[in-house]
Amino acid sequence: MGVEHRPIAPSSTPRIVSLVPSITELLCELGLAPWLVGRTGFCVHPADIVHNIPKIGGTKDVNIAKIRKLAPTHLIVNIDENEKSSVDALAQFVPHVIVTHPLTPRDNLALFRLIGGIFRVEPAAEALCAAFEQEYAALRETPKESPQTMLYCIWKDPWMTVSRDTYIANMMAEIGWQCWNAPGTTARYPSFEWSDALVQSIDGVLLSSEPYRFTEAHVDAMEKQIGKPVQLLDGEMMSWYGSRAIAGLRYLRALGGS
């Protein structure tokens, strides 16, 4: 967003509200949980820490009045996760709004250093960067299978997928899966209709465990319906950036070797 964020004063005690589940987890990993005063109901990791942090609504329907009462000094949001209108309203009284938008796995390195630099926990951030680089190097050394076009489903009724410029699509690309792109739309998370032409254009389907809770029952039903391989994936491992992305790289490596 072109906003320069300066480190907090050494003696200050920031009050952070996070509207991004994966970044709430990252903040806890960096040792910043004591400064977290608000989180969404979807911020569920790490469970033993976040259950003591007040909920302020969902990622799309935050309670602005409740956040105002918490008097945060810093608000952390994400372009895909949060509504711009809500963020604009919150920016009227929150001094520091940190907007995030990782699009590729390696964008996590900048994210770690951004949060680490603002809140003066650079050593912890660099430790995460080192762990990420180690897992990423191992992933790059994993032999890739021949490229495949996969339809990644995040919702049904209506059916929805992801576009090729999303974090999920770029995670898929690391193991040679090209994301099927919905024609005729520039939406980042477009809806689509099933058709014979669509099925013929893909090598398989990936059903995510979130935000829609697809299960193995959906996998079995769909395989019978379309006659193509269908696989259930851990949505958190595929879509959560931040500290969970390190485990996400290990998850990808296992997928690539399966």
N, C-alpha and C positions, 0 to 999 in steps of 0.2 A: 504493500500500500504506500510505500515511500515514506513511512514514518520512522524517524530515528529514535530508538529506545535507549535511554541512558541507564547505567546500573543504579540500583537503589543506593541510598546513602548507607555507609557501613553500620550506623547505629539505628537505622530505621526498622520498623516492624510492619511490613506490607500486609495488606488484607486482600487476598486473591479470591476471585470468583472464576471458576472454570466452567464454560458451557460446552466443553469437548471431552467426551469420555476418555479417549485415549490420552489426552494431554493431562487430565486429572491423574491418571495412572503415572504418567511421566513425572509430574510434579512430586508425587509421593516417592517415586524411585530416586529423585534428586534430593530427597530429605526436606522438602518444602511443605509437607502436610500440616505442620503447626501453623502455617500462614494461610491455609485454605479455609475460607469462611463460608463458601457456598459452592454447590455442585448440582448438576442435573440428576434426575432420577435414573438416567441411563449410565451415570458414572458409577460403576459397580466394582471396579478393581482399583486397588486391593481391598477386598471386602472387609477385612479386619480393621482397616483404617478409615475408609470412607463412610462407614455406618455412623460415625460420630460427627460427620460434616453435614450441615443443614442442606436439604434439597430446596431448589428454587424453581421447580417445574421441569419441563422437558427441554430438549435441544431446540425445538421449534416453537414452543409456547412457554417461554420463561415468564416468571412472575416478577415484573419490573418493580412493583411496590415492595416486595420482599427483599429484592436485591438492594434497593435504596436504603432500607433499614439496616442492612449489613454494612453499609458504608465502605465498600471496597475501594482500595487504591488502584488495583489492577484487575482488568477483565480480560480473559483469554477466550477467543472465539475462532471459528473456522468458517471459511467461505461456503463450503458445501453443507456443513452441519447446521448453521444458524441462520435465522432470517435477518436480512439487512435492516429491515424496519425496526426490529427489536434492538439490534446493535446500535443503530443511530440514536434510539431513545436512551439507551444506557450510557452512551457517550456524552450525553448532556450533563451527567453528574459523576461519572467515573473518570478520574484524571488520566489513567493510562489504559488504553485499549490495544491489546496485542492481537493482531489478525494473522492467522496461520493458514497455509494452503499447500501442504506437501503434495506433490504430484508423482514423484518417483521414489523408490526405496532410498536412494542416496540423498534425497532431500532431508532425511532424518538427521543427517550430520549437522546441517545448518540449523535445524530445529533444536537439537540438543544444545548447540552453542548459543543460540539466541536466548533460550530460557535460562541456561546456565550463566550467561553474561549479565542479563538483566537482574537476576536475583543472587548474583555473586556466589554461585556454586560451580565455578568453572572446573575444579578437579573432578567432581562427580560427573559433569557433562562430558569431559574428556574420557573418563573411564567408559561411559556408554559408547562414545565414538569408537574407542578401541575395540570394544566387544562387537560392535556392529561391523567394523572393518574385517574382523576375524571371521565372522559368520558369512559376510558377503564374499570374501575370498574363497571360502569353502564352497559356497554356492556356485561361483563362477567356474570352479574346477570340476563340478559335477557334469558328466556328459549329458548333453541334451538330446532328446529324441527328435525325430523329424517334426517340423512345424505343423501345428494343428490349429484349426479355427474352432473356437469353443464359444458357446453361448452361456454367459454368466448371468444367472437369474437372481434378482434380489427381492422380487415380490410377485404375487399372483393376485388376480382380480383387482386391478388389471395386471397383466404380466409386465414386468419391468426389467431392464438390463442396465449395463453401464457402457459408456462410450470409451473410445480408445485413448482419450486424454485424461483418464481418471487414474488415481493411485492404484485401484484394483487391477485395471488393465495393464498397467506397467509392472505390477507384481507378476501377473500371469506371463508377461513377455519374458521374464527372467528365466523361465523354464521352457520357452518355445511355444507357448500358447498365445495365439493371436485372438484377440477379443472380436467376436462377431459384432459388426456395427449396424445398428438399425438404419435403413435407408431413408432419405428424405427428411432428416431432422438433425439439428445441431444440439439437441438437449443432451446434457451430461448423463442423465439417468432416464432414458426414454422408455416409453411403453411400446409394446409391439403385439402383433397378432400372429398366432401360429399359422403356418401354411406349408404345403408340400415343398414349395420353393425354398422356404427358410430351412426346413429340415435337410434338404438336399445340399444346402450351402455350408453346412457345419459338420464337424467330425464328432462332436459330442456336446453334452450339456453339463454345466456345473451349477448345482443348486447350493446357495449359501445358507448357512444356519442363522444368519441375521441380515437385514432387519426382519425379514419374514422368516419364521421358524420352519424351514423345510426339514423334512425327516427322511429316513430310509424308506418309509412308506411312499412318499412322493417319488423317490428314486425308482422304486419297483414299478409303480404305475406308469411313470413317464417312459421308462425303457420299453415297456410293452406297447405303449402308444406310438412311439416314434421309431422304434427299431434302431436306435443309436445309443452308444454308451452314455450313461448318466452317472455323475459322481456327486456325493454330498461333501461340501467343504466347510471348514471352520471359518465363518465369516470374520471373526475377530482377527484371526491370523492373516487373512487376506486383505483386510481393510483398515486395521488399526495401525497408525503410525505411532511415533513415540517409542518408549522403551519396549513395548510389545513387538515392535517390528523386528527386534533381534531374534525373538522366538519365531516370528513370522518367516524369517529367512531360513531357519532350520526346518520349518514346516514345508516351505517350498522345496528345499533340498530333498526331503522325503518324498514329496509328490513327484519330483522330477526323476527320482530313482525307482518309482513304483511301476 
